[in-house]
Amino acid sequence: MYIKEHRTENGNVLACCDRELIGEKIVFGEIVVEIEESFYRGRLVSEKELLEKVTEYENINGFGKKVVSLLIKKGVVNKKNVTYINKIPHIQIYRL
């Protein structure tokens, strides 16, 4: 799994995705999502490190079966809040 940390004056975002999705374009009807290297490809991490990192961020954007199922399993996100784009699970978490 890849994570990339984005720190801005408007808030911090953790982007995470399954390794094999980097560079992919997901198309579902009129929806087109590109899993861009510039946003998602930071460094490869273990499950443990991903779980540690998600506690540090107010905003999380995640794609992929491995990432999303881990976050569900550990109670970070509820299964009913997962969106599927052409069968690829996607989550967005915003903590206020």
C-alpha positions in Angstrom: 0.0 0.0 0.0 1.2 3.5 -0.8 0.7 6.6 1.3 1.4 10.2 0.6 1.2 12.9 3.1 -0.1 16.3 2.0 0.3 19.2 4.4 -1.3 22.5 3.6 -2.4 25.6 5.5 -6.0 24.5 4.9 -5.6 21.1 6.5 -3.7 17.9 6.1 -4.6 15.0 3.9 -3.4 11.4 3.9 -3.7 9.8 0.5 -3.5 6.0 0.5 -4.1 3.3 -2.2 -3.3 -0.2 -3.1 0.0 -0.5 -4.8 -1.4 -2.0 -8.1 -3.8 1.0 -8.6 -1.1 3.6 -9.1 -1.4 5.1 -12.5 -4.8 3.5 -13.2 -7.8 5.3 -14.7 -11.1 4.1 -13.3 -14.1 4.7 -15.5 -17.7 4.2 -14.5 -20.2 5.8 -16.9 -19.4 9.5 -16.8 -17.2 9.2 -13.7 -13.5 9.1 -14.4 -11.0 8.9 -11.6 -7.2 8.8 -12.1 -5.1 7.3 -9.4 -2.3 9.7 -10.0 1.2 9.1 -8.8 1.6 12.7 -7.9 -1.2 12.4 -5.3 -1.0 8.8 -4.1 2.5 7.5 -4.6 4.6 8.5 -1.7 6.1 5.5 0.0 5.1 1.8 0.5 4.0 1.1 4.1 2.9 -1.9 6.1 -0.6 -2.3 7.5 0.7 -1.3 10.9 2.2 2.0 9.6 -1.0 2.9 7.6 -3.1 2.4 10.8 -0.7 4.6 12.8 -0.8 7.3 10.1 -4.6 7.5 9.8 -4.8 8.6 13.5 -2.6 11.7 12.6 -4.9 13.1 9.9 -8.2 15.0 9.8 -8.7 14.1 6.1 -8.1 10.7 4.5 -8.6 9.7 0.8 -8.2 6.0 0.1 -8.7 3.7 -2.9 -8.4 -0.1 -3.2 -9.6 -3.3 -1.6 -6.6 -3.7 0.7 -6.6 -0.2 2.0 -10.4 0.1 2.5 -10.9 -3.4 4.0 -8.1 -2.7 6.5 -9.7 0.6 7.5 -13.1 -1.2 7.9 -11.6 -4.1 9.9 -9.9 -1.7 12.3 -13.0 0.5 12.7 -11.6 3.6 11.0 -14.4 3.7 8.6 -17.9 2.1 8.5 -18.6 -0.3 5.6 -21.8 1.6 4.7 -19.7 4.7 4.0 -17.6 3.1 1.2 -18.3 4.2 -2.4 -17.5 1.9 -5.3 -16.3 3.2 -8.6 -16.3 0.4 -11.2 -16.0 -2.1 -8.3 -13.0 -0.3 -6.7 -13.7 0.7 -3.1 -13.1 4.4 -2.2 -13.3 6.2 1.1 -13.1 9.8 2.1 -12.9 10.7 5.7 -13.3 14.3 7.0 -12.9 14.9 10.7 -14.1 18.2 12.0 
